[in-house]
Amino acid sequence: MQIKAAVATGAGMPMSLEELTLEMPRDHEVLVRITAAGICHTDLWARDLAEVPKPIVLGHEGVGIVEQVGRNVTRVSAGDAVVITFGSCGECPTCLNGEPAYCYNTWTICFGGQRPDGTTALSKAGNSVHSHFFGQSSFATHAICTDRNIVRVPRETPLEVLAPLGCGIQTGAGAVLNSLKVSRGSSLAVFGVGSVGLAAIMAARIAGAANIIAVDVHESRLEMAHSLGATHVINGAKEDVRAKIHSITGWGIDFGLDTTGQPAVIAAGVESLAARGTFGLISSAGGDEITLAIPHLMQGGRAIRGILQGDSVPEKFIPQLIEFYLQGKFPFDRLITFYPFDQVNRAIAEMESGKTIKPVLRMR
């Protein structure tokens, strides 16, 4: 079938809207008519990374309506409303242990730009265009995903609003509720309160944390964090973060979460941990190395751990987040700004500038 898609061709290059040919779903695949798709910083990271093949259709926070399923698909049927999330193989040790976010084949499935057998679902004038980004490539009017990375949701839910649940929102909320297991009465500091960090703030309120500290350099983000549940805010450009955290908590934080990927920010966060505290890392955007004092970690029994997708099992966790939203406990829709699909490059620019927290493209 013929579809319209936003095609990424190289680092820093604007995406071009093009007419492409999309194959029909294979035995374990699902064809979804995309209603909306969130834009995530990971899309831009992949756009700029040489190891991700080009040209490629990105997008990994898609929602839509199932139009056709392969003959071996049983989890969804034509007409179902679905959220599309990250792909996983279902066969490696972590998948078999119920930890699909840490699938051994994540790179191939999510960033390889093709199916595991080397084929793509997209082409133009007989030339292949890379597909299956995060198992979906949802910057398009239609996408092919698999029966493993699709979550059926009630038709009465506001489908367009649910798009960010496929990655960013489930990552921030899951980091708090699943990965760190923030406990009632504890303290948490979130470093960087974009969409992922703000999801973590809201989740910390659900978890019952007593001190929820938002750290950022943008006053507008800090104001949003406060309105969503942060008990304290710190402007890292104006205040001594470690000193302020200790003045708030007395002993330091029980839990810390970094969404910035900046080594200096991570170091300050780890140094703010109380004894037996745990610090979670979500982003690696700022580099691959950081210097930390080993005695500080050892003497207080402090821990650092990496987090992907909030340790989510999407078919369980995404419905839980939707229920929190419907109950008024998780108003992540306040982070969203909608854009028409043909304004994808404007949406990206306004996200990169900080004007928009979470852009979501409407395909029609």
C-alpha positions in Angstrom: 0.0 0.0 0.0 1.0 3.6 -0.5 1.6 5.7 2.7 3.0 9.0 3.7 6.1 9.0 6.0 8.7 11.4 7.4 12.1 10.1 6.1 15.3 10.8 8.0 18.3 11.0 5.6 21.2 12.2 7.7 22.6 13.8 10.9 20.9 17.1 11.6 18.9 17.0 8.4 15.2 18.0 8.2 12.9 15.1 7.7 11.2 14.9 4.3 7.5 13.9 3.9 7.5 11.3 1.1 5.1 8.8 -0.5 6.4 5.2 0.2 5.3 1.7 -0.4 4.6 -0.4 2.7 4.4 -4.2 2.6 1.5 -6.1 4.1 2.1 -7.7 7.5 3.8 -11.1 7.7 2.7 -13.9 9.9 3.7 -12.3 13.3 3.2 -8.7 12.2 0.4 -6.2 12.6 -0.6 -3.3 10.3 -1.6 -0.2 12.2 -3.2 3.0 10.9 -1.3 5.6 12.9 -3.4 8.2 14.6 -0.6 10.0 16.4 3.0 9.6 17.3 5.1 11.2 20.0 8.5 12.7 19.3 11.3 11.6 21.6 14.9 12.7 21.9 15.9 9.1 21.0 14.5 9.8 17.5 16.9 12.7 17.1 19.8 10.7 18.6 19.1 7.9 16.0 18.8 10.5 13.2 22.3 11.8 14.1 24.0 8.4 14.8 26.0 7.0 11.9 25.4 3.4 13.1 21.6 3.8 12.4 21.1 3.2 8.7 19.6 5.8 6.4 17.3 6.6 4.9 15.0 5.5 7.6 11.5 6.2 9.0 11.8 6.9 12.7 9.1 7.2 15.3 8.6 4.9 18.3 5.6 6.3 20.3 2.8 5.4 17.9 -0.9 4.9 18.6 -3.5 3.9 16.1 -6.1 1.3 14.9 -5.2 -2.2 13.8 -6.1 -2.7 10.1 -4.7 -6.1 9.4 -2.9 -8.9 11.3 -0.7 -11.8 10.2 -2.1 -15.3 10.4 -0.2 -16.1 13.7 -1.2 -13.0 15.6 -3.7 -13.6 18.4 -3.3 -10.7 20.8 -5.1 -8.1 18.7 -7.6 -8.0 15.8 -8.6 -5.6 13.1 -10.4 -2.6 14.6 -8.5 -2.7 18.0 -7.1 0.6 19.4 -3.4 0.1 20.3 -0.3 1.7 21.8 2.9 0.6 20.1 6.0 0.3 22.2 9.6 -1.0 22.0 10.4 -4.3 20.3 11.9 -7.4 21.8 12.7 -10.9 20.6 10.9 -13.0 23.2 13.5 -15.7 23.1 16.7 -14.4 24.9 17.3 -14.9 28.7 15.9 -11.5 29.7 12.8 -11.8 27.6 12.1 -15.2 29.0 12.6 -13.8 32.5 9.9 -11.2 31.9 12.4 -8.3 31.3 11.9 -7.3 27.7 13.4 -3.9 28.1 16.8 -5.6 28.4 16.4 -7.9 25.4 19.7 -9.2 24.2 18.7 -8.3 20.6 17.6 -4.7 21.3 20.0 -3.1 18.9 19.0 -5.3 16.0 15.3 -5.0 16.7 15.1 -1.4 17.6 17.9 0.3 15.8 18.8 -2.0 12.9 16.3 -0.4 10.5 15.1 -3.8 9.3 13.6 -7.1 10.3 15.9 -9.7 11.9 16.1 -11.5 8.5 17.5 -8.3 6.9 14.4 -7.2 4.9 12.6 -3.9 5.2 8.9 -3.2 5.0 9.3 0.2 3.2 10.5 1.2 -0.3 10.3 4.0 -2.8 10.5 3.4 -6.6 12.0 0.0 -5.9 14.7 1.2 -3.5 14.6 0.1 0.1 13.9 2.5 2.9 14.8 1.4 6.4 11.9 0.4 8.6 11.0 -1.3 11.9 12.6 1.4 14.1 11.8 0.2 17.6 9.7 -2.4 15.8 7.4 0.2 14.3 8.7 3.3 12.4 5.6 5.3 13.4 6.4 8.7 11.8 4.0 7.6 9.1 0.3 7.2 8.3 0.7 3.4 8.6 3.2 1.2 10.4 4.1 -2.5 10.6 4.8 -3.7 14.2 4.8 -7.2 15.8 2.5 -9.0 18.2 5.1 -8.4 20.9 5.3 -4.6 20.9 1.6 -3.8 20.7 -0.8 -3.1 23.6 -4.5 -3.1 23.1 -6.3 -0.2 24.9 -10.0 0.6 25.3 -11.5 2.4 22.3 -13.1 5.0 24.6 -9.8 6.2 25.8 -8.4 9.4 24.2 -6.1 7.6 21.8 -4.0 10.6 20.6 -3.1 11.4 24.2 -1.7 8.0 24.8 1.1 8.2 22.3 3.9 9.1 24.7 3.2 6.0 26.8 5.1 3.9 24.3 8.5 5.1 25.5 9.1 8.4 27.3 6.3 8.5 29.8 6.5 4.8 30.7 10.3 5.2 31.1 10.0 8.0 33.6 7.1 6.5 35.6 8.6 3.0 35.4 12.0 4.2 36.7 10.2 5.3 39.9 7.6 2.6 40.3 9.4 -0.5 38.8 13.2 0.1 38.7 13.9 2.1 41.9 10.7 1.1 43.7 10.4 4.4 45.4 8.8 3.8 48.8 6.2 5.8 50.8 7.8 8.4 52.9 11.1 8.3 51.1 13.0 11.1 49.3 13.6 11.3 45.5 15.5 13.9 43.4 14.9 14.0 39.6 17.6 15.7 37.7 16.2 17.1 34.4 12.4 17.6 34.2 11.5 17.3 30.6 8.8 14.8 29.7 10.6 11.8 31.2 11.6 13.6 34.4 8.1 15.0 34.8 6.6 11.5 34.4 8.9 10.5 37.2 7.7 13.4 39.4 4.1 12.3 38.9 4.9 8.7 39.6 6.8 9.7 42.8 3.6 11.3 44.0 1.6 8.2 43.3 4.3 6.2 45.2 3.8 8.5 48.3 7.4 9.9 48.4 7.6 12.5 51.1 10.2 14.7 49.5 10.1 15.0 45.7 12.8 17.3 44.4 13.0 18.6 40.9 16.3 19.9 39.6 16.6 21.8 36.3 17.9 25.0 34.8 14.6 26.2 33.3 12.2 28.0 35.6 9.2 27.0 33.4 10.0 23.3 33.8 10.5 23.7 37.5 7.1 25.5 37.8 5.5 22.6 35.9 7.2 20.1 38.2 5.9 21.8 41.2 2.4 21.8 39.9 2.6 18.1 39.1 3.8 17.0 42.6 7.3 18.2 43.3 7.6 19.3 46.9 10.8 21.3 46.2 12.5 22.7 43.1 16.1 23.6 42.6 17.5 25.7 39.8 20.9 24.1 39.1 22.1 27.2 37.4 21.6 29.4 40.4 21.9 27.2 43.5 24.3 24.7 45.0 22.4 21.5 44.3 24.1 19.2 46.8 23.9 21.8 49.6 20.2 22.5 48.9 19.3 18.8 48.8 21.0 18.2 52.1 19.2 21.2 53.6 15.9 19.7 52.5 16.5 16.1 53.5 19.1 16.3 56.3 20.9 13.2 55.3 20.6 13.2 51.5 18.2 11.5 49.1 17.1 7.9 49.2 16.7 7.8 45.5 18.0 9.9 42.6 17.2 9.8 38.9 19.1 11.4 36.1 17.5 12.2 32.7 20.2 14.6 31.4 23.1 12.3 30.7 25.4 15.1 31.8 28.4 13.8 33.8 28.6 16.8 36.2 24.9 16.5 36.9 25.2 12.8 37.6 28.2 13.2 39.9 26.3 15.9 41.9 23.3 13.5 42.2 25.3 10.5 43.3 27.1 12.7 45.9 23.7 13.7 47.2 22.7 10.1 48.0 22.0 9.2 51.6 23.5 5.9 53.0 21.9 3.0 51.2 20.6 5.3 48.5 20.2 4.3 44.9 20.8 6.4 41.8 19.2 5.6 38.4 20.6 6.5 35.0 18.1 7.0 32.1 20.1 9.0 29.5 23.6 8.8 28.2 23.3 11.9 26.0 26.2 13.8 27.5 28.9 11.2 27.1 30.1 7.7 28.1 32.4 8.4 31.0 32.0 9.8 34.5 34.4 10.1 37.5 33.0 9.1 40.9 34.5 8.6 44.4 34.5 4.9 45.1 34.7 5.4 48.9 31.5 7.4 48.8 29.7 4.5 47.2 31.2 1.8 49.4 31.0 3.5 52.8 27.4 4.2 52.5 26.4 1.1 50.6 25.2 3.4 47.8 24.2 2.0 44.4 24.0 3.1 40.8 22.0 1.4 38.1 21.1 1.8 34.5 17.5 1.9 33.5 15.8 1.2 30.1 12.1 1.7 29.5 11.5 1.9 33.2 11.8 -1.9 33.5 8.4 -2.0 31.9 6.5 -5.0 30.8 4.3 -2.9 28.5 1.2 -5.1 28.3 0.9 -4.8 32.1 2.4 -1.4 32.8 0.8 0.8 30.1 -2.8 -0.2 31.1 -1.8 0.6 34.7 -0.6 4.1 33.7 -3.8 4.6 31.7 -5.8 3.8 34.8 -3.8 6.3 36.8 -4.5 8.9 34.2 -8.3 8.2 34.1 -8.3 8.4 37.9 -6.7 11.9 37.7 -3.5 10.7 39.4 -1.2 10.9 36.4 -2.1 14.0 34.2 0.7 13.5 31.6 -1.5 15.1 29.0 -0.5 18.4 30.4 3.0 17.9 28.9 1.7 17.4 25.3 1.6 19.9 22.4 -0.1 18.6 19.2 1.3 19.3 15.7 0.0 18.4 12.3 2.1 15.7 10.7 3.3 18.0 8.0 4.9 20.2 10.7 7.2 17.5 12.0 10.3 19.6 11.6 8.7 22.5 13.5 7.8 20.1 16.2 11.3 18.8 16.4 12.8 22.3 16.5 10.4 23.4 19.3 11.3 20.4 21.3 15.0 20.9 20.9 14.6 24.6 21.9 12.7 23.7 25.0 9.6 25.5 23.9 7.6 22.2 23.8 7.9 19.5 26.5 6.3 16.6 24.5 5.4 17.1 20.9 2.8 14.7 19.4 2.1 14.5 15.7 -1.4 14.0 14.5 -1.4 12.1 11.3 -4.7 13.4 10.0 
